[in-house]
Amino acid sequence: MIGIAEFFQKYRISAEAFREAGLSWQTLVNITDDYARITPALENVGRYIVEAILKCPRVHSIKYRLKDPEHLIEKIIRKTIHDPSRNITAENYRQSITDLVGIRALHLFKEDWVFVHEYIRDTWQLAEKPTAYVRAGDSEKIVQYYRDNECEVREHRFGYRSVHYLVETKPDREQHVVEIQARTVFEEGWGEIDHVISYPYHTENELLVRLSSVLNRLAANADELGSYMRYLKSRTDAMETQFTETISEKNSLIEKLKHRIDRLEIAGEEKDALRSDLTRLGSTGSEHPELTADYPWLEHLIESNLFKGIADRINTIVNSDQFQQIELTDDDLEMLSHAQKDLMRLMNDPKGVELMMREQPLRKLIAKAQDAQAEQDARNTKNDGAPR
């Protein structure tokens, strides 16, 4: 390990604060030596946990590390300066520093977290209640979501969003405590950039802090937008399934109606059955189930300027010439009204239906319309070929 003076300069530690906390450099050297001794065993523990977490389907990727020896000593010094009553030695430092083995379980979507959460709780004994770190300004709905899943919620002063677990495991003869952090890929990306640029030694640089805060918000927007895209896909898939089922049911009803009309036995109970089927044909369908309960992070996105900008753009496109509404003339509406009245009259006149089907006036009208269209097409072709 480097010398004490170089260490203080590298990690910006006050020599005076070090002395006032009652720290001993030799004690820290002893801790470093012991940590080097147990490192191979800790590596085995880390690999064991990684292999287990990768079995969780909602985990996208894993980051794993053993704590750097210098960072271990720095953390012990800062903890003791903050609370001089601590007496951290080579015999007890493993109880005070619980992230010697650190693992990050990264997931793609915010809503995947609850599945990772349940997997960790079902796989290991927790040393303490999980801690969900949130950012200032996160909605109460998100905070309550974590509490409902038995997490202690804390606002992180640097804006980190992550859920931390301390799990107990015994892959060898000794009991070990391992820290697992669950966060999204975007949260991990922002955290890594912030750690390299400003945390923890440049937090007084106002420009860097502000830029990091902007990047943090963009990462959160990316998470929320990803969740919204998944929500829309889920809703679209459900609507397509419902549409397919509805069309299938209506087609079945139409076939039944055709068979009944073909038999031309429309009287009494048969007429009532026909009316019932027609009613069902017009009312089949159901509302799509509400999905937003599974997406507590959407509230942030919907209220954001990003979402409002996207919504305005969609509204502009929908109102453009590409999406002109179909306009019906008064004559069209009158024709539809007459057709509706004729249909209702025929439903109450079985003999009229039988006569209509026998004479087949509809087929004659269709044939006449087709002939008229063919003549019009021929005239148009002739006019297009004429010299101008």
C-alpha positions in Angstrom: 0.0 0.0 0.0 1.2 3.6 -0.7 2.5 5.8 2.1 0.2 7.7 4.5 1.1 11.2 3.1 0.5 10.1 -0.5 -2.7 8.4 0.5 -4.0 11.6 2.2 -3.2 13.7 -0.8 -4.7 11.2 -3.3 -8.0 10.8 -1.4 -8.2 14.4 0.0 -8.1 13.3 3.6 -7.2 15.8 6.3 -4.3 14.6 8.5 -5.7 16.6 11.4 -9.1 14.9 11.1 -7.4 11.6 10.9 -5.6 12.2 14.2 -8.7 13.6 15.9 -10.6 10.5 15.0 -8.0 8.4 16.8 -7.1 6.4 13.7 -3.9 4.3 13.5 -2.1 3.9 10.2 -0.7 0.6 11.4 -4.2 -0.7 12.0 -5.2 0.2 8.5 -2.1 -1.7 7.2 -3.1 -4.7 9.2 -6.6 -4.6 7.6 -5.0 -4.3 4.1 -2.9 -7.4 4.8 -5.9 -9.4 6.1 -8.0 -8.4 3.1 -5.3 -9.6 0.7 -5.3 -12.9 2.6 -9.1 -13.5 2.2 -9.4 -12.1 -1.4 -9.3 -15.5 -3.1 -12.1 -16.8 -1.0 -14.2 -13.6 -1.7 -13.7 -14.1 -5.4 -15.2 -17.6 -5.1 -18.2 -16.1 -3.2 -18.7 -13.4 -5.9 -18.7 -16.0 -8.7 -21.1 -18.1 -6.8 -23.6 -15.2 -6.4 -23.2 -14.1 -10.0 -24.0 -17.5 -11.4 -27.1 -17.6 -9.2 -28.4 -14.1 -10.2 -27.9 -14.9 -13.9 -30.6 -17.5 -13.5 -33.2 -14.7 -13.0 -34.9 -14.1 -16.4 -35.3 -10.4 -15.8 -31.6 -9.7 -15.2 -30.1 -8.3 -18.3 -26.5 -8.3 -17.3 -24.2 -8.4 -14.2 -21.4 -6.2 -12.9 -19.2 -7.7 -10.3 -16.2 -6.5 -8.3 -14.2 -6.9 -5.2 -13.6 -3.7 -3.3 -10.3 -2.1 -4.2 -8.0 -2.2 -1.1 -7.3 1.5 -1.2 -11.0 2.3 -1.4 -11.6 0.0 1.5 -9.1 1.9 3.7 -10.6 5.2 2.5 -14.1 4.1 3.5 -12.9 3.0 6.9 -11.2 6.4 7.4 -14.2 8.4 6.4 -16.6 6.3 8.5 -14.4 6.8 11.6 -13.9 10.5 11.0 -17.7 10.8 10.7 -18.2 8.7 13.9 -15.0 8.5 16.0 -16.8 6.0 18.4 -16.2 3.4 15.7 -13.3 1.1 16.4 -12.7 -0.7 13.1 -9.9 -3.3 13.3 -8.5 -6.2 11.3 -10.7 -8.5 13.4 -14.1 -6.7 12.8 -13.8 -4.7 9.6 -15.8 -7.3 7.7 -18.8 -6.6 9.9 -18.5 -2.9 9.4 -17.8 -2.9 5.6 -20.5 -5.0 4.0 -19.7 -4.3 0.3 -16.4 -6.1 0.0 -18.1 -8.2 -2.6 -20.3 -6.0 -4.7 -22.6 -7.1 -7.5 -24.9 -5.1 -9.7 -27.9 -6.8 -11.3 -28.9 -4.7 -14.2 -32.4 -4.9 -15.8 -33.8 -3.2 -18.9 -37.1 -1.8 -17.7 -38.0 -0.2 -14.4 -40.9 -2.5 -14.0 -38.6 -5.5 -14.2 -37.2 -4.6 -10.8 -40.0 -6.3 -8.8 -39.2 -9.6 -10.4 -35.5 -9.3 -9.6 -36.5 -8.2 -6.1 -38.6 -11.3 -5.5 -35.9 -13.5 -7.0 -33.3 -12.2 -4.5 -35.6 -12.5 -1.5 -36.6 -16.1 -2.5 -33.0 -17.2 -3.1 -31.1 -15.7 -0.1 -31.6 -14.8 3.5 -31.5 -11.0 3.8 -29.2 -9.5 6.5 -31.4 -6.5 6.7 -34.4 -4.8 5.0 -33.6 -3.7 1.3 -32.9 0.0 0.8 -34.5 1.7 -2.2 -32.6 5.0 -3.0 -34.7 7.6 -4.9 -34.0 11.0 -6.3 -35.4 14.2 -5.0 -38.6 14.9 -6.8 -39.6 11.3 -7.4 -43.4 10.9 -7.1 -45.1 9.5 -4.0 -46.5 6.7 -6.1 -42.9 5.4 -6.8 -42.0 5.8 -3.1 -45.1 3.9 -2.0 -44.4 1.2 -4.6 -41.1 0.4 -2.9 -42.7 0.5 0.5 -45.4 -1.9 -0.6 -42.6 -4.3 -1.6 -41.1 -4.0 1.9 -38.2 -1.7 1.1 -36.9 1.1 3.3 -36.9 4.3 1.1 -34.1 6.9 1.3 -33.5 10.0 -0.8 -29.9 9.9 -2.2 -28.2 13.2 -1.9 -26.3 12.7 -5.2 -29.4 11.5 -7.1 -28.6 7.8 -7.4 -31.5 5.4 -8.0 -30.9 1.9 -6.9 -32.1 -0.8 -4.6 -29.5 -2.3 -2.3 -29.6 -5.7 -0.7 -27.3 -7.4 1.9 -27.6 -11.1 1.4 -26.2 -13.8 3.6 -24.6 -16.8 1.9 -22.4 -19.7 2.9 -20.8 -21.3 -0.2 -17.9 -22.5 1.9 -17.4 -23.0 5.7 -17.7 -19.4 6.5 -20.8 -17.1 6.5 -20.4 -14.2 4.0 -22.4 -11.0 3.5 -22.6 -9.7 -0.1 -24.1 -6.5 -1.4 -26.4 -6.7 -4.4 -27.5 -3.5 -6.2 -30.5 -3.7 -8.6 -30.8 -0.9 -11.1 -31.6 -0.2 -14.8 -29.0 -0.1 -17.5 -29.6 3.6 -17.9 -29.2 4.2 -14.2 -26.0 2.3 -14.3 -24.7 4.3 -17.3 -25.4 7.6 -15.5 -23.9 6.4 -12.2 -20.7 5.3 -13.9 -20.3 8.6 -15.7 -21.0 10.6 -12.5 -18.6 8.5 -10.5 -15.8 9.1 -13.0 -16.5 12.8 -13.5 -17.6 14.2 -10.1 -18.2 11.7 -7.3 -17.0 12.0 -4.6 -14.1 14.5 -5.1 -15.6 17.2 -7.3 -19.0 17.7 -5.8 -18.1 21.3 -5.1 -17.8 22.0 -8.9 -21.2 23.6 -9.6 -21.1 23.2 -13.4 -20.2 19.5 -13.2 -23.0 18.9 -10.6 -25.6 20.7 -12.7 -24.5 18.8 -15.9 -24.6 15.5 -14.0 -28.1 16.4 -12.8 -29.3 17.0 -16.3 -27.8 13.7 -17.4 -29.5 12.0 -14.5 -32.9 13.4 -15.6 -32.3 12.3 -19.2 -31.4 8.8 -18.0 -34.7 8.8 -16.0 -36.6 10.0 -19.1 -35.0 7.2 -21.1 -36.2 4.6 -18.5 -39.7 6.1 -18.4 -39.9 6.2 -22.2 -38.7 2.6 -22.5 -41.5 1.6 -20.0 -44.0 3.6 -22.0 -43.0 1.8 -25.2 -43.4 -1.5 -23.5 -46.8 -0.4 -22.1 -48.0 0.6 -25.6 -46.8 -2.7 -27.0 -48.6 -4.7 -24.3 -51.8 -2.6 -24.9 -51.5 -3.1 -28.7 -50.9 -6.8 -28.4 -53.9 -7.2 -26.1 -56.1 -5.1 -28.5 -55.1 -7.2 -31.5 -55.9 -10.4 -29.6 -59.3 -8.9 -28.6 -59.9 -7.8 -32.1 -59.1 -11.2 -33.5 -61.5 -12.9 -31.0 -64.2 -10.3 -31.7 -64.0 -10.8 -35.5 -64.0 -14.6 -35.1 -67.2 -14.4 -33.0 -68.9 -12.0 -35.4 -68.0 -14.2 -38.4 -69.5 -17.1 -36.6 -72.7 -15.2 -35.9 -72.9 -14.1 -39.5 -72.6 -17.7 -40.7 -75.5 -18.7 -38.4 -77.6 -15.8 -39.9 -76.9 -17.0 -43.4 -78.0 -20.5 -42.6 -81.2 -19.3 -41.0 -82.0 -17.0 -43.9 -81.3 -19.8 -46.4 -83.8 -22.0 -44.7 -86.4 -19.2 -45.0 -88.2 -20.3 -41.9 -88.3 -17.1 -40.1 -91.2 -17.1 -37.7 -91.9 -17.0 -34.0 -88.9 -18.3 -32.0 -86.6 -18.2 -35.1 -87.3 -14.5 -35.5 -86.5 -13.9 -31.8 -83.2 -15.8 -32.2 -82.3 -13.7 -35.3 -82.9 -10.5 -33.4 -80.8 -11.7 -30.5 -77.9 -12.6 -32.8 -78.1 -9.3 -34.5 -78.0 -7.5 -31.1 -74.9 -9.5 -30.1 -73.3 -8.8 -33.5 -73.6 -5.0 -32.8 -72.4 -5.2 -29.1 -69.6 -7.7 -29.0 -66.5 -6.4 -27.4 -65.1 -5.4 -24.1 -63.0 -2.7 -22.6 -59.2 -3.3 -22.5 -58.0 -4.0 -18.9 -56.1 -1.1 -17.3 -52.4 -1.7 -17.4 -51.0 1.4 -15.8 -51.0 -0.2 -12.3 -48.0 -2.2 -13.4 -46.1 0.9 -14.6 -45.8 3.3 -11.6 -43.0 5.2 -13.4 -45.3 6.3 -16.3 -46.7 9.2 -14.2 -43.3 11.0 -14.4 -43.1 10.6 -18.2 -46.7 11.7 -19.0 -46.1 14.9 -17.0 -42.7 15.6 -18.6 -42.0 18.1 -21.4 -40.5 15.2 -23.4 -43.8 13.3 -23.4 -45.8 16.5 -24.1 -43.5 17.2 -27.1 -44.1 13.7 -28.5 -47.8 13.9 -27.9 -47.9 17.3 -29.7 -46.0 15.8 -32.7 -48.4 12.9 -32.9 -51.4 15.3 -32.8 -49.9 17.3 -35.6 -49.5 14.3 -37.8 -53.0 13.0 -37.1 -54.5 16.4 -38.0 -52.5 16.6 -41.2 -53.7 15.9 -44.8 -52.6 12.3 -44.4 -55.4 11.6 -41.9 -58.4 13.4 -43.5 -61.7 12.4 -42.0 -64.3 10.7 -44.2 -67.1 13.2 -44.8 -70.7 12.0 -45.6 -73.1 14.2 -47.6 -76.7 14.7 -46.6 -77.7 12.3 -49.4 -75.4 9.7 -48.0 -76.9 10.1 -44.5 -80.4 10.0 -45.9 -79.6 6.8 -47.9 -78.2 5.1 -44.7 -81.3 6.2 -42.8 -83.6 4.6 -45.3 -81.5 1.4 -45.4 -81.7 1.1 -41.6 -85.5 1.6 -41.7 -85.9 -1.0 -44.4 -83.8 -3.5 -42.5 -85.8 -3.0 -39.3 -89.1 -3.3 -41.3 -87.9 -6.6 -42.9 -86.9 -8.0 -39.5 -90.5 -7.7 -38.5 -91.8 -9.1 -41.9 -90.6 -12.7 -42.4 -92.7 -13.0 -45.6 -91.0 -9.9 -47.0 -87.6 -11.4 -46.3 -88.6 -14.6 -48.1 -89.9 -12.6 -51.1 -86.7 -10.5 -51.2 -84.5 -13.6 -51.1 -86.6 -15.3 -53.8 -86.5 -12.4 -56.3 -82.9 -11.5 -55.4 -83.1 -7.8 -56.2 -79.9 -7.1 -54.5 -77.9 -9.2 -56.9 -79.5 -7.4 -59.8 -78.6 -4.0 -58.3 -75.0 -5.1 -57.8 -74.7 -6.4 -61.4 -76.2 -3.2 -62.7 -73.7 -1.1 -60.6 -70.8 -3.2 -61.9 -71.9 -2.7 -65.5 -72.1 1.0 -64.9 -68.7 1.1 -63.4 -67.2 -0.8 -66.3 -68.7 1.6 -68.8 -67.2 4.6 -66.8 -63.8 2.9 -66.7 -63.9 2.4 -70.4 -64.8 6.1 -71.1 -62.0 7.2 -68.7 -59.4 5.0 -70.6 -60.6 6.4 -73.9 -60.3 10.0 -72.7 -56.9 9.5 -71.2 -55.6 8.2 -74.6 -57.0 11.1 -76.6 -54.6 13.8 -77.9 -54.6 17.1 -76.2 
